Amino acid sequence: MTVAGSDCTAAFKAAYSNRYTWEPGFGGYQGRCIWEQGDQRAEGSFQVGADLKAQVGGIDDEEIKKAVASQLWEVAIHRVRRSFEQTHGENTFTAGDTDAVGTEVIVGGKNSGDRYRIKGDVVTMVHRHIHGTVVTIFTESTTDTGSGYLSHTYTSQYADPTSGELKGGKSRFTDTFVPLTPSGPWVLGGRVVETEAHGEVPAGRQEFHFEDLAPLA
């Protein structure tokens, strides 16, 4: 067990490096996309380019089109391989308490105020300041690709960094990843997003399915 107050850079680096990322030279992929919400359904085609930008065709509703593209883009940007030094070279990492979620990692330096929790070689909690908002993510289960892990089920909550007031309802994600070819890369095959009610906004559930996946020629 990591002692509270000790430097835990090595343990955090091991968990960071265990995340699944794409090999350099990712060439992009394409397929069919299906969006469902209640009895609503839309189907179209998509491609994610080597530049990670997602393009969606065949869906007329701009909001749905945007929602599908944003899921693909959001997943793709997390697959980019950046070294620990590139991302965290200006930070320090100190162990905090250990609970059922994992050992707390308190960040100092450039990203002071951010916190993580790690359990084994998995980052089980992320608490980060992004553009004037705090996002807290708890990873509940993972998919093992054989070349690192991907989050399978997790929750996400946004809040005001000063007051702690919640911004919107908590979202629960269930992500299914599949290898594009027998040797990878692993890409998103499906995502279910369930959002809790918050204020005037009712609870919601959206499903995204990505099928007939193939590398871009």
N, C-alpha and C positions, 0 to 999 in steps of 0.2 A: 504494500500500500504506500502511495506517495505521501510524504509528510507535508502537512500544511505549512506554507511559508517557504518551501524549498523551490528551487528552480526546476521547472518541469518542461523545459524546452524540448529535450530529447523525446519525451513521451508524447508531447503534442505533435512534434514533427513526424513521428511514426504514424500517428493517426491521420494526419494531413496527407502523408504520402501514400496511405492505404486507400484513399478515395479513387474510384475508377475514373480515368481520363482517357481521351482518345490519343492514339499515336499521332505524332506530328505528320502532316501531309494528309489529313482527313479531306476526302474529296467530295463529300456531300451525298445525299440520298433523296429518294422520292417515294411516293406511295399515295394511297387513298386515305382520306380523313373523314371521319363520321363524328358529328356532334349531336348529343342528346340532352334534353332537359325536359323532364316530365313527358308529355306526349309530343313535344317538338323534336324534329330531327332534321339535320342538314348533312349532305354528303358532297364531297368534292375531291380535289386532288391537291397535292402539295409537293414542294421540294425545299430541302434545306441545302443551301449552297456551301461550297468550301469556305465562304466568308461567314458562315453560320446564320445568314439571313434566311428567314422562312418566307416563302411565297405560297399563297393559297389561291386556288382557282375553282370555279364551278359553284361557289356559294355566293348568292346575291346579297344576303344580309351582311352589311358591313361590320356590325357588332360581333356577329358569330365568326366571321372571317378573321377579325382582329383577335378574338379570343383563342382561336385555333393556332394562329401564327405566333401569338405570345407564349403559349405553352411550349411549342417547339423551340422557339428562340431561347426561352428561359432555361430549358434543359440543356440545349447545345452550349450555351456560354459556360455552364458548369463542367463541361467535358474538356475544356481547354486546359492543356497541361502547362502550369506555371510552377517553377521551382519554389520550394519553401522560402528560400532567400529572396526571390522576387516579390513574393506576397507579404512575407512577415519579417524581412531583414531588419526593419527599424523598430521591431517590437520586442518586448521581454515577456516571459511567461512564468507566473508564480502559481504554485498549487494552492487551492483553497480547501474547502471541506469536501468530503466524499459522501454521497448519498446513493440511493437506489439507481439514479440516472447515471452517475459516474463521478469522477473527480473533477472539481471545478478548476478551470484554468483562467487566471486573472491576467488580463493583458495590460502591459504598460508600454510607454513609448508612443509611437505615432498613432496607434489605434487604442490609446488608453480609454477605458470605460467599456470596452468590449469584453465579453466573457464567453467561455465555452465550457462544456463538460465532455470528458472522454472516458470510455469504458473499453478496456483492451485497446485494440487498434481502430476504434470507431469513434467519430465525433458524434456524441449523442445529444448535445444541445449547443445551439448557436444563439448568442445575444449580441446583435451588432447594431451600431448606429449607421444608418444609411440616409443621406439627404434629409436630415432634420427629423427622422423618424427612427424608432427602435423596433427591430424585428426580432422575435424570439421563436426559434424553431426547435422542436423536440423530435428526434428520430426514434421511432418505436421498433421498427424492424428493417432489415436490410436484405439486399440481393447480392449474393457472392458471385462475381463474374469469373473468378479464378485469377483475375488481374486487378483486384481491388473491389471495394464494395460500392453499391448504389443504395440510396434510401428507398425503401419500399413503402412503408407507412410512416407518416409524420404529420405534425401539426404546425401551424404558423399563425402568429398573432402580432399585429402592429400596435404600437402605443406611442404616446407623446413622451419624449425623453425627459422632460422636466416634471410634468405632473403625474406621469404614469397612466394617464387616462387612455383607455382602449380606443383604437381607431378601427371601427368595423368589428364584425364577429370573427371568432376563431375559425380558421379553415383547416380541414383535415384532408390530406392527400393520400391516395393509394396509387402508386406508380408501378406499372409493369414494364419491364425492359426485356428486349429480345436481341439476340445477335443478328446483325444484318447478313453476315455470311458465317459459316462455321467457325471462322477465326476472328469474328467481330467486324467492325466495332459494335458495341451494344448501344441500341437506340430505344427511344420510347415507343412502346407498343400500345399503351393505354394509360389514361389518367382519370381518376374519379376525384372531383373536388366537392366536398360537402362543407358549406359555410353556415355557422350558427347565426340565428337572428341577432340583430343589434339595433337598438332604437327603433326607427320606423322601417328598417330594412328587414324583410322576412328571411327565414332560413332558405337555403337553396342547395341544389345538387346539379352538377354538370358532369357529363361523361364525354371523354375524348377517346376515339379509337383510331389507331394508325395501322393500316393493313397493306398487303401487297407491296411490302417494302423492298426496295432494290437500290444498289449503289448508283450514283449518277455516272453515266458513261463518260 
